[in-house]
Amino acid sequence: MSTTYTLDTGTSRANPTPTPMKRLTVPSIRRRKGGEPLVMLTAYTVRMAQLLDPHCDLLLVGDSLGQVIYGLPSTVPVTLDMMAAHGAAVVRGSYHAVVVIDMPFGSYEQSPEKAFESAAFLLKATGAAAVKLEGGAAMAPTVKFLSERGIPVMGHVGLTPQAVNQLGGYGARGRTQEEAAKIIDDAVAVDRAGAFAMVIEGVVEPIAVEITRSIDCPSIGIGASAHCDGQVLVAEDMLGMFERTPRFVKRFDDMAGRISAAVQTYAADVRSRAFPGPEQTYAPKD
């Protein structure tokens, strides 16, 4: 059994209810290579997971929560405990998608053994199916170590946000032949090490196409190419929650504008005493 939530109309609160297990699996995701494109979005909370889950194959509890939820300047300060808390919430709010959790900076780079300790903690604390880690050939031994010990790993090559200090910013990668060749080699190394899927972020399009052709696991693009085996975005970006929209994001809504307009109406109703009205207050019993 899995757990999802239904709305109690009497209290307007979400209550857990058992639902027959319908969740996709890591092997089923891997088998989608070259098939129907995989749909992946970030989720950090129960409610967002509930809304995204029916439409997504994978939900990523990204360390992007550092900026999106906590207002941090980058993903670097994100901790294992932060990832565990939000990961558990997303698992509770979903029943269909494979939930993948980012391993935060500093939790896996030291050694494969350290990575296993961190990954095991995240999976035990959350019930998620897999972890994601950034890095290329240097991290391939860690990917192999985890995969051989029963921990599914999603790779991440190209623009790797945890290395922002080394990269010097978030610009697209692979504009030189040397850098392009390295990114492709990194992807192949991580694939051969046993990654079940791979995020390709912020690279010039021919690199994403070449990687997709060169690896056996599905590629999931973000700022990459429509020819990848799937796509991922930060949900708040594609919903239009922020003023700035990265080049690689298509805004599918203007949620920030709609929320602002709703709050403006609420504030006006409060100040004019139009709210609460008779429908929102309780009359004494006769």
TAHU-V987698 format. One record per backbone hydrogen bond with DSSP energy under -1.0 kcal/mol. NH is the residue of the N-H (numbers start at 0). CO is the residue of the C=O. E is the energy in kcal/mol with one decimal. If there is no record, write none. Layout:
BEGIN
nh:NH co:CO e:E
nh:NH co:CO e:E
END
This chain:
BEGIN
nh:1 co:18 e:-2.3
nh:3 co:16 e:-1.9
nh:5 co:14 e:-2.3
nh:7 co:12 e:-2.8
nh:11 co:7 e:-2.7
nh:14 co:5 e:-2.8
nh:16 co:3 e:-2.4
nh:18 co:1 e:-2.3
nh:23 co:95 e:-3.4
nh:28 co:24 e:-1.8
nh:29 co:25 e:-2.3
nh:30 co:26 e:-2.0
nh:31 co:28 e:-1.6
nh:32 co:29 e:-1.4
nh:34 co:31 e:-2.8
nh:37 co:228 e:-2.6
nh:39 co:230 e:-1.8
nh:40 co:57 e:-1.3
nh:41 co:232 e:-1.5
nh:42 co:59 e:-1.9
nh:48 co:44 e:-2.1
nh:49 co:45 e:-2.4
nh:50 co:46 e:-1.8
nh:51 co:47 e:-2.4
nh:52 co:48 e:-2.7
nh:54 co:51 e:-1.9
nh:56 co:38 e:-2.3
nh:57 co:38 e:-2.0
nh:58 co:97 e:-2.4
nh:59 co:40 e:-2.6
nh:60 co:99 e:-3.2
nh:61 co:59 e:-1.6
nh:64 co:61 e:-1.7
nh:65 co:62 e:-2.1
nh:67 co:63 e:-2.7
nh:68 co:64 e:-2.0
nh:69 co:64 e:-1.8
nh:71 co:65 e:-3.1
nh:77 co:74 e:-1.6
nh:82 co:78 e:-2.0
nh:83 co:79 e:-2.6
nh:84 co:80 e:-2.3
nh:85 co:81 e:-2.1
nh:86 co:82 e:-2.5
nh:87 co:83 e:-2.3
nh:88 co:84 e:-1.4
nh:89 co:85 e:-2.2
nh:90 co:86 e:-2.2
nh:91 co:87 e:-2.1
nh:92 co:88 e:-1.5
nh:93 co:90 e:-1.3
nh:97 co:56 e:-2.5
nh:99 co:58 e:-2.7
nh:100 co:129 e:-2.2
nh:101 co:60 e:-2.3
nh:102 co:131 e:-2.7
nh:106 co:103 e:-2.0
nh:114 co:110 e:-2.3
nh:115 co:111 e:-2.4
nh:116 co:112 e:-2.2
nh:117 co:113 e:-2.3
nh:118 co:114 e:-3.0
nh:119 co:115 e:-2.9
nh:120 co:116 e:-1.8
nh:121 co:117 e:-2.1
nh:122 co:118 e:-2.6
nh:123 co:119 e:-2.5
nh:124 co:120 e:-2.5
nh:125 co:121 e:-1.4
nh:126 co:122 e:-2.3
nh:128 co:98 e:-1.9
nh:129 co:98 e:-1.3
nh:130 co:151 e:-2.2
nh:131 co:100 e:-2.3
nh:132 co:153 e:-1.9
nh:134 co:155 e:-2.2
nh:138 co:135 e:-1.6
nh:142 co:138 e:-2.3
nh:143 co:139 e:-2.5
nh:144 co:140 e:-2.4
nh:145 co:141 e:-2.6
nh:146 co:142 e:-2.6
nh:147 co:143 e:-2.4
nh:148 co:145 e:-1.1
nh:149 co:146 e:-1.4
nh:150 co:145 e:-2.3
nh:153 co:130 e:-2.7
nh:154 co:196 e:-2.6
nh:156 co:198 e:-2.5
nh:158 co:200 e:-3.3
nh:162 co:159 e:-2.3
nh:163 co:160 e:-1.7
nh:166 co:162 e:-2.9
nh:167 co:163 e:-2.2
nh:172 co:201 e:-3.4
nh:179 co:175 e:-2.5
nh:180 co:176 e:-2.5
nh:181 co:177 e:-1.9
nh:182 co:178 e:-2.3
nh:183 co:179 e:-2.1
nh:184 co:180 e:-2.4
nh:185 co:181 e:-2.7
nh:186 co:182 e:-2.3
nh:187 co:183 e:-2.3
nh:188 co:184 e:-2.3
nh:189 co:185 e:-2.3
nh:190 co:186 e:-2.4
nh:191 co:187 e:-2.6
nh:192 co:188 e:-1.3
nh:193 co:190 e:-1.5
nh:194 co:189 e:-1.7
nh:195 co:152 e:-2.2
nh:197 co:217 e:-2.1
nh:198 co:154 e:-2.6
nh:199 co:219 e:-2.4
nh:200 co:156 e:-2.3
nh:201 co:221 e:-2.5
nh:202 co:222 e:-1.2
nh:203 co:172 e:-1.6
nh:206 co:203 e:-1.4
nh:207 co:203 e:-1.0
nh:208 co:204 e:-2.1
nh:209 co:205 e:-2.4
nh:210 co:206 e:-2.8
nh:211 co:207 e:-2.3
nh:212 co:208 e:-1.8
nh:213 co:209 e:-1.4
nh:214 co:210 e:-1.6
nh:219 co:197 e:-3.2
nh:220 co:229 e:-2.8
nh:221 co:199 e:-2.0
nh:227 co:224 e:-1.4
nh:230 co:37 e:-2.1
nh:231 co:220 e:-2.2
nh:236 co:233 e:-1.0
nh:237 co:233 e:-1.9
nh:238 co:234 e:-1.8
nh:239 co:236 e:-1.3
nh:240 co:235 e:-2.7
nh:248 co:245 e:-1.9
nh:251 co:237 e:-3.4
nh:254 co:238 e:-2.8
nh:255 co:239 e:-1.9
nh:257 co:253 e:-2.2
nh:258 co:254 e:-2.8
nh:259 co:255 e:-2.5
nh:260 co:256 e:-2.3
nh:261 co:257 e:-2.1
nh:262 co:258 e:-2.6
nh:263 co:259 e:-2.3
nh:264 co:260 e:-2.0
nh:265 co:261 e:-2.4
nh:266 co:262 e:-2.9
nh:267 co:263 e:-2.0
nh:268 co:264 e:-2.3
nh:269 co:265 e:-2.4
nh:270 co:266 e:-2.4
nh:271 co:267 e:-1.8
nh:272 co:269 e:-1.1
nh:273 co:268 e:-1.8
nh:274 co:268 e:-1.7
nh:279 co:276 e:-1.5
END
